[in-house]
């Protein structure tokens, strides 16, 4: 990891030397380069952290959705068991007809 950051820093410094060679004094270029070498990997790490957090939130939300679906099915099963046999037949007929029309 350190070697990668070191190489990236060298590349950034070389780019800054090329970019600012005619406009600024060497000490000014060095100061600006130092800031860019420091902040560029930090910004990348922050970006990666946000992406990871966003993905984690999405995965957790997906898992919660599955859990909520199972909880709803358990509650629905309990409620259907309270219905009379005729009401259960009507309910299931309606449920299956509705699902067929959606497909």
Buried (B, 14 or more C-beta within 10 A) or exposed (E): EEEEEEEBBEEBBEEBEEEBEEEBEEEEBBEBBBEBBEEBBEEEEEEEEEEEEEEEEEEEEEEEEEEEEEEEEEEEEEEEEEEEEEEEEEBEEEEEEEEEEEE
